[in-house]
Amino acid sequence: MIKQYEIKLPVLGRGFHLIDHIIRGEIKDLPQSGLVNIFLQHTSAALALNENADPTVRMDFESFVSRMIPDDPSLFKHTLEGPDDMPAHLKSSLFGQSVTIPVTNGRLKTGTWQGIYLCEFRDHPQSRKITVSVLS
């Protein structure tokens, strides 16, 4: 059996944001066992699973990724949507648009220190949508 949920995330600025609480608040009645796939319907943001305890980890992600792929229009041909657009597409491709998490005993089976990140790569925040598919 498959259940799907469409979730509109709040507008978040550039950076790496924990969204576990939003997802858990929207998903009702997880099966005893199964899988949850979370898919982001955008090409200039991404999803990731990583450290949820220390917020400086998310700051370090942002500073490192921004140095790795700078917002430098001289590097790209695709610049019509601003200097941060093509770098956002590249970053999104490196991180990916989905994460899959096992469900055990009716709960997402993330590790003790794992959280679900929305990785927002654009300077001008916008609302993002995710589709959550629950497979039991």
PyMOL commands that place a pseudoatom at each C-alpha (Angstrom):
pseudoatom trace, name=CA, resn=MET, resi=1, chain=A, elem=C, hetatm=0, pos=[0.000, 0.000, 0.000]
pseudoatom trace, name=CA, resn=ILE, resi=2, chain=A, elem=C, hetatm=0, pos=[1.212, 3.522, -0.832]
pseudoatom trace, name=CA, resn=LYS, resi=3, chain=A, elem=C, hetatm=0, pos=[0.035, 6.780, 0.754]
pseudoatom trace, name=CA, resn=GLN, resi=4, chain=A, elem=C, hetatm=0, pos=[1.195, 10.149, -0.512]
pseudoatom trace, name=CA, resn=TYR, resi=5, chain=A, elem=C, hetatm=0, pos=[1.307, 13.527, 1.156]
pseudoatom trace, name=CA, resn=GLU, resi=6, chain=A, elem=C, hetatm=0, pos=[1.958, 16.874, -0.519]
pseudoatom trace, name=CA, resn=ILE, resi=7, chain=A, elem=C, hetatm=0, pos=[3.650, 19.307, 1.852]
pseudoatom trace, name=CA, resn=LYS, resi=8, chain=A, elem=C, hetatm=0, pos=[4.252, 22.984, 1.180]
pseudoatom trace, name=CA, resn=LEU, resi=9, chain=A, elem=C, hetatm=0, pos=[7.277, 24.042, 3.201]
pseudoatom trace, name=CA, resn=PRO, resi=10, chain=A, elem=C, hetatm=0, pos=[7.497, 27.508, 4.723]
pseudoatom trace, name=CA, resn=VAL, resi=11, chain=A, elem=C, hetatm=0, pos=[9.678, 30.054, 2.960]
pseudoatom trace, name=CA, resn=LEU, resi=12, chain=A, elem=C, hetatm=0, pos=[13.218, 29.525, 4.227]
pseudoatom trace, name=CA, resn=GLY, resi=13, chain=A, elem=C, hetatm=0, pos=[16.270, 31.580, 3.332]
pseudoatom trace, name=CA, resn=ARG, resi=14, chain=A, elem=C, hetatm=0, pos=[19.458, 30.344, 1.773]
pseudoatom trace, name=CA, resn=GLY, resi=15, chain=A, elem=C, hetatm=0, pos=[21.087, 27.646, 3.870]
pseudoatom trace, name=CA, resn=PHE, resi=16, chain=A, elem=C, hetatm=0, pos=[20.563, 24.195, 5.309]
pseudoatom trace, name=CA, resn=HIS, resi=17, chain=A, elem=C, hetatm=0, pos=[17.357, 23.856, 7.333]
pseudoatom trace, name=CA, resn=LEU, resi=18, chain=A, elem=C, hetatm=0, pos=[16.030, 20.995, 9.471]
pseudoatom trace, name=CA, resn=ILE, resi=19, chain=A, elem=C, hetatm=0, pos=[12.534, 20.036, 8.285]
pseudoatom trace, name=CA, resn=ASP, resi=20, chain=A, elem=C, hetatm=0, pos=[11.925, 16.804, 10.269]
pseudoatom trace, name=CA, resn=HIS, resi=21, chain=A, elem=C, hetatm=0, pos=[9.354, 18.437, 12.528]
pseudoatom trace, name=CA, resn=ILE, resi=22, chain=A, elem=C, hetatm=0, pos=[7.349, 19.638, 9.523]
pseudoatom trace, name=CA, resn=ILE, resi=23, chain=A, elem=C, hetatm=0, pos=[7.336, 16.211, 7.883]
pseudoatom trace, name=CA, resn=ARG, resi=24, chain=A, elem=C, hetatm=0, pos=[6.516, 14.341, 11.099]
pseudoatom trace, name=CA, resn=GLY, resi=25, chain=A, elem=C, hetatm=0, pos=[3.714, 16.821, 11.780]
pseudoatom trace, name=CA, resn=GLU, resi=26, chain=A, elem=C, hetatm=0, pos=[2.088, 16.168, 8.393]
pseudoatom trace, name=CA, resn=ILE, resi=27, chain=A, elem=C, hetatm=0, pos=[2.468, 12.388, 8.132]
pseudoatom trace, name=CA, resn=LYS, resi=28, chain=A, elem=C, hetatm=0, pos=[-0.119, 10.482, 10.089]
pseudoatom trace, name=CA, resn=ASP, resi=29, chain=A, elem=C, hetatm=0, pos=[-0.281, 6.768, 10.865]
pseudoatom trace, name=CA, resn=LEU, resi=30, chain=A, elem=C, hetatm=0, pos=[3.037, 5.395, 9.672]
pseudoatom trace, name=CA, resn=PRO, resi=31, chain=A, elem=C, hetatm=0, pos=[2.984, 1.613, 9.164]
pseudoatom trace, name=CA, resn=GLN, resi=32, chain=A, elem=C, hetatm=0, pos=[4.757, -0.737, 11.568]
pseudoatom trace, name=CA, resn=SER, resi=33, chain=A, elem=C, hetatm=0, pos=[7.377, -1.299, 8.880]
pseudoatom trace, name=CA, resn=GLY, resi=34, chain=A, elem=C, hetatm=0, pos=[7.980, 0.184, 5.477]
pseudoatom trace, name=CA, resn=LEU, resi=35, chain=A, elem=C, hetatm=0, pos=[9.739, 3.020, 3.707]
pseudoatom trace, name=CA, resn=VAL, resi=36, chain=A, elem=C, hetatm=0, pos=[9.242, 6.750, 3.394]
pseudoatom trace, name=CA, resn=ASN, resi=37, chain=A, elem=C, hetatm=0, pos=[10.507, 8.535, 0.305]
pseudoatom trace, name=CA, resn=ILE, resi=38, chain=A, elem=C, hetatm=0, pos=[10.676, 12.324, 0.470]
pseudoatom trace, name=CA, resn=PHE, resi=39, chain=A, elem=C, hetatm=0, pos=[10.944, 14.016, -2.930]
pseudoatom trace, name=CA, resn=LEU, resi=40, chain=A, elem=C, hetatm=0, pos=[11.589, 17.731, -3.512]
pseudoatom trace, name=CA, resn=GLN, resi=41, chain=A, elem=C, hetatm=0, pos=[9.885, 19.124, -6.613]
pseudoatom trace, name=CA, resn=HIS, resi=42, chain=A, elem=C, hetatm=0, pos=[12.518, 21.743, -7.441]
pseudoatom trace, name=CA, resn=THR, resi=43, chain=A, elem=C, hetatm=0, pos=[15.825, 22.043, -9.306]
pseudoatom trace, name=CA, resn=SER, resi=44, chain=A, elem=C, hetatm=0, pos=[17.569, 24.754, -7.287]
pseudoatom trace, name=CA, resn=ALA, resi=45, chain=A, elem=C, hetatm=0, pos=[17.273, 23.181, -3.827]
pseudoatom trace, name=CA, resn=ALA, resi=46, chain=A, elem=C, hetatm=0, pos=[17.949, 19.713, -2.432]
pseudoatom trace, name=CA, resn=LEU, resi=47, chain=A, elem=C, hetatm=0, pos=[17.328, 17.296, 0.411]
pseudoatom trace, name=CA, resn=ALA, resi=48, chain=A, elem=C, hetatm=0, pos=[19.942, 15.667, 2.616]
pseudoatom trace, name=CA, resn=LEU, resi=49, chain=A, elem=C, hetatm=0, pos=[20.198, 13.572, 5.751]
pseudoatom trace, name=CA, resn=ASN, resi=50, chain=A, elem=C, hetatm=0, pos=[22.848, 14.697, 8.225]
pseudoatom trace, name=CA, resn=GLU, resi=51, chain=A, elem=C, hetatm=0, pos=[23.733, 16.016, 11.704]
pseudoatom trace, name=CA, resn=ASN, resi=52, chain=A, elem=C, hetatm=0, pos=[20.778, 17.428, 13.629]
pseudoatom trace, name=CA, resn=ALA, resi=53, chain=A, elem=C, hetatm=0, pos=[22.293, 18.351, 16.999]
pseudoatom trace, name=CA, resn=ASP, resi=54, chain=A, elem=C, hetatm=0, pos=[24.819, 21.113, 16.364]
pseudoatom trace, name=CA, resn=PRO, resi=55, chain=A, elem=C, hetatm=0, pos=[23.591, 24.004, 14.158]
pseudoatom trace, name=CA, resn=THR, resi=56, chain=A, elem=C, hetatm=0, pos=[27.166, 24.942, 13.239]
pseudoatom trace, name=CA, resn=VAL, resi=57, chain=A, elem=C, hetatm=0, pos=[27.253, 21.841, 11.023]
pseudoatom trace, name=CA, resn=ARG, resi=58, chain=A, elem=C, hetatm=0, pos=[24.592, 23.438, 8.800]
pseudoatom trace, name=CA, resn=MET, resi=59, chain=A, elem=C, hetatm=0, pos=[26.558, 26.703, 8.764]
pseudoatom trace, name=CA, resn=ASP, resi=60, chain=A, elem=C, hetatm=0, pos=[29.701, 24.824, 7.721]
pseudoatom trace, name=CA, resn=PHE, resi=61, chain=A, elem=C, hetatm=0, pos=[27.777, 23.054, 4.949]
pseudoatom trace, name=CA, resn=GLU, resi=62, chain=A, elem=C, hetatm=0, pos=[26.633, 26.419, 3.577]
pseudoatom trace, name=CA, resn=SER, resi=63, chain=A, elem=C, hetatm=0, pos=[30.083, 28.035, 3.685]
pseudoatom trace, name=CA, resn=PHE, resi=64, chain=A, elem=C, hetatm=0, pos=[31.878, 25.007, 2.209]
pseudoatom trace, name=CA, resn=VAL, resi=65, chain=A, elem=C, hetatm=0, pos=[29.370, 24.421, -0.603]
pseudoatom trace, name=CA, resn=SER, resi=66, chain=A, elem=C, hetatm=0, pos=[29.379, 28.142, -1.461]
pseudoatom trace, name=CA, resn=ARG, resi=67, chain=A, elem=C, hetatm=0, pos=[33.178, 28.074, -1.771]
pseudoatom trace, name=CA, resn=MET, resi=68, chain=A, elem=C, hetatm=0, pos=[33.065, 24.856, -3.801]
pseudoatom trace, name=CA, resn=ILE, resi=69, chain=A, elem=C, hetatm=0, pos=[30.505, 26.291, -6.277]
pseudoatom trace, name=CA, resn=PRO, resi=70, chain=A, elem=C, hetatm=0, pos=[30.585, 30.095, -6.094]
pseudoatom trace, name=CA, resn=ASP, resi=71, chain=A, elem=C, hetatm=0, pos=[27.870, 32.454, -7.349]
pseudoatom trace, name=CA, resn=ASP, resi=72, chain=A, elem=C, hetatm=0, pos=[30.121, 33.754, -10.104]
pseudoatom trace, name=CA, resn=PRO, resi=73, chain=A, elem=C, hetatm=0, pos=[28.260, 34.536, -13.356]
pseudoatom trace, name=CA, resn=SER, resi=74, chain=A, elem=C, hetatm=0, pos=[31.547, 34.600, -15.280]
pseudoatom trace, name=CA, resn=LEU, resi=75, chain=A, elem=C, hetatm=0, pos=[31.703, 30.804, -14.852]
pseudoatom trace, name=CA, resn=PHE, resi=76, chain=A, elem=C, hetatm=0, pos=[28.322, 30.066, -16.471]
pseudoatom trace, name=CA, resn=LYS, resi=77, chain=A, elem=C, hetatm=0, pos=[26.268, 30.641, -19.618]
pseudoatom trace, name=CA, resn=HIS, resi=78, chain=A, elem=C, hetatm=0, pos=[22.894, 30.179, -17.859]
pseudoatom trace, name=CA, resn=THR, resi=79, chain=A, elem=C, hetatm=0, pos=[22.609, 33.493, -15.990]
pseudoatom trace, name=CA, resn=LEU, resi=80, chain=A, elem=C, hetatm=0, pos=[19.150, 34.853, -16.948]
pseudoatom trace, name=CA, resn=GLU, resi=81, chain=A, elem=C, hetatm=0, pos=[17.655, 34.074, -13.523]
pseudoatom trace, name=CA, resn=GLY, resi=82, chain=A, elem=C, hetatm=0, pos=[20.482, 35.633, -11.522]
pseudoatom trace, name=CA, resn=PRO, resi=83, chain=A, elem=C, hetatm=0, pos=[24.026, 34.825, -10.445]
pseudoatom trace, name=CA, resn=ASP, resi=84, chain=A, elem=C, hetatm=0, pos=[22.855, 32.224, -7.907]
pseudoatom trace, name=CA, resn=ASP, resi=85, chain=A, elem=C, hetatm=0, pos=[20.638, 30.210, -10.289]
pseudoatom trace, name=CA, resn=MET, resi=86, chain=A, elem=C, hetatm=0, pos=[23.128, 28.025, -12.186]
pseudoatom trace, name=CA, resn=PRO, resi=87, chain=A, elem=C, hetatm=0, pos=[25.208, 27.373, -9.059]
pseudoatom trace, name=CA, resn=ALA, resi=88, chain=A, elem=C, hetatm=0, pos=[21.954, 26.349, -7.327]
pseudoatom trace, name=CA, resn=HIS, resi=89, chain=A, elem=C, hetatm=0, pos=[21.222, 23.834, -10.117]
pseudoatom trace, name=CA, resn=LEU, resi=90, chain=A, elem=C, hetatm=0, pos=[24.693, 22.324, -9.770]
pseudoatom trace, name=CA, resn=LYS, resi=91, chain=A, elem=C, hetatm=0, pos=[24.466, 22.100, -5.976]
pseudoatom trace, name=CA, resn=SER, resi=92, chain=A, elem=C, hetatm=0, pos=[21.006, 20.559, -6.252]
pseudoatom trace, name=CA, resn=SER, resi=93, chain=A, elem=C, hetatm=0, pos=[22.329, 17.893, -8.618]
pseudoatom trace, name=CA, resn=LEU, resi=94, chain=A, elem=C, hetatm=0, pos=[25.184, 17.029, -6.259]
pseudoatom trace, name=CA, resn=PHE, resi=95, chain=A, elem=C, hetatm=0, pos=[22.939, 16.647, -3.208]
pseudoatom trace, name=CA, resn=GLY, resi=96, chain=A, elem=C, hetatm=0, pos=[19.826, 15.250, -4.922]
pseudoatom trace, name=CA, resn=GLN, resi=97, chain=A, elem=C, hetatm=0, pos=[16.089, 15.747, -4.608]
pseudoatom trace, name=CA, resn=SER, resi=98, chain=A, elem=C, hetatm=0, pos=[15.086, 12.763, -2.483]
pseudoatom trace, name=CA, resn=VAL, resi=99, chain=A, elem=C, hetatm=0, pos=[15.847, 10.768, 0.622]
pseudoatom trace, name=CA, resn=THR, resi=100, chain=A, elem=C, hetatm=0, pos=[14.458, 7.367, 1.596]
pseudoatom trace, name=CA, resn=ILE, resi=101, chain=A, elem=C, hetatm=0, pos=[14.142, 6.419, 5.247]
pseudoatom trace, name=CA, resn=PRO, resi=102, chain=A, elem=C, hetatm=0, pos=[13.043, 3.071, 6.730]
pseudoatom trace, name=CA, resn=VAL, resi=103, chain=A, elem=C, hetatm=0, pos=[10.016, 2.916, 9.018]
pseudoatom trace, name=CA, resn=THR, resi=104, chain=A, elem=C, hetatm=0, pos=[10.222, 0.663, 12.072]
pseudoatom trace, name=CA, resn=ASN, resi=105, chain=A, elem=C, hetatm=0, pos=[7.569, 0.355, 14.791]
pseudoatom trace, name=CA, resn=GLY, resi=106, chain=A, elem=C, hetatm=0, pos=[5.581, 3.178, 13.214]
pseudoatom trace, name=CA, resn=ARG, resi=107, chain=A, elem=C, hetatm=0, pos=[8.456, 5.695, 13.325]
pseudoatom trace, name=CA, resn=LEU, resi=108, chain=A, elem=C, hetatm=0, pos=[11.035, 7.057, 10.905]
pseudoatom trace, name=CA, resn=LYS, resi=109, chain=A, elem=C, hetatm=0, pos=[14.213, 5.118, 11.657]
pseudoatom trace, name=CA, resn=THR, resi=110, chain=A, elem=C, hetatm=0, pos=[16.738, 7.918, 11.456]
pseudoatom trace, name=CA, resn=GLY, resi=111, chain=A, elem=C, hetatm=0, pos=[19.922, 7.683, 13.473]
pseudoatom trace, name=CA, resn=THR, resi=112, chain=A, elem=C, hetatm=0, pos=[20.229, 9.422, 16.827]
pseudoatom trace, name=CA, resn=TRP, resi=113, chain=A, elem=C, hetatm=0, pos=[21.910, 12.491, 15.328]
pseudoatom trace, name=CA, resn=GLN, resi=114, chain=A, elem=C, hetatm=0, pos=[20.324, 12.453, 11.863]
pseudoatom trace, name=CA, resn=GLY, resi=115, chain=A, elem=C, hetatm=0, pos=[17.981, 15.116, 10.607]
pseudoatom trace, name=CA, resn=ILE, resi=116, chain=A, elem=C, hetatm=0, pos=[16.337, 15.845, 7.268]
pseudoatom trace, name=CA, resn=TYR, resi=117, chain=A, elem=C, hetatm=0, pos=[17.666, 19.013, 5.639]
pseudoatom trace, name=CA, resn=LEU, resi=118, chain=A, elem=C, hetatm=0, pos=[16.127, 21.273, 3.067]
pseudoatom trace, name=CA, resn=CYS, resi=119, chain=A, elem=C, hetatm=0, pos=[19.177, 22.670, 1.292]
pseudoatom trace, name=CA, resn=GLU, resi=120, chain=A, elem=C, hetatm=0, pos=[18.132, 26.053, -0.104]
pseudoatom trace, name=CA, resn=PHE, resi=121, chain=A, elem=C, hetatm=0, pos=[20.629, 27.390, -2.620]
pseudoatom trace, name=CA, resn=ARG, resi=122, chain=A, elem=C, hetatm=0, pos=[18.863, 30.540, -3.875]
pseudoatom trace, name=CA, resn=ASP, resi=123, chain=A, elem=C, hetatm=0, pos=[19.314, 34.018, -2.406]
pseudoatom trace, name=CA, resn=HIS, resi=124, chain=A, elem=C, hetatm=0, pos=[15.651, 34.919, -2.854]
pseudoatom trace, name=CA, resn=PRO, resi=125, chain=A, elem=C, hetatm=0, pos=[13.657, 32.470, -0.736]
pseudoatom trace, name=CA, resn=GLN, resi=126, chain=A, elem=C, hetatm=0, pos=[10.587, 30.826, -2.160]
pseudoatom trace, name=CA, resn=SER, resi=127, chain=A, elem=C, hetatm=0, pos=[8.104, 28.236, -1.056]
pseudoatom trace, name=CA, resn=ARG, resi=128, chain=A, elem=C, hetatm=0, pos=[9.171, 24.657, -1.758]
pseudoatom trace, name=CA, resn=LYS, resi=129, chain=A, elem=C, hetatm=0, pos=[6.961, 21.592, -2.180]
pseudoatom trace, name=CA, resn=ILE, resi=130, chain=A, elem=C, hetatm=0, pos=[7.742, 18.018, -1.260]
pseudoatom trace, name=CA, resn=THR, resi=131, chain=A, elem=C, hetatm=0, pos=[5.911, 14.783, -1.945]
pseudoatom trace, name=CA, resn=VAL, resi=132, chain=A, elem=C, hetatm=0, pos=[6.159, 12.187, 0.796]
pseudoatom trace, name=CA, resn=SER, resi=133, chain=A, elem=C, hetatm=0, pos=[5.384, 8.614, -0.265]
pseudoatom trace, name=CA, resn=VAL, resi=134, chain=A, elem=C, hetatm=0, pos=[4.782, 6.085, 2.495]
pseudoatom trace, name=CA, resn=LEU, resi=135, chain=A, elem=C, hetatm=0, pos=[5.182, 2.469, 1.395]
pseudoatom trace, name=CA, resn=SER, resi=136, chain=A, elem=C, hetatm=0, pos=[3.982, -0.312, 3.664]
for i in range(1, 136): cmd.bond("trace and resi %d" % i, "trace and resi %d" % (i + 1))
show_as sticks, trace
zoom trace
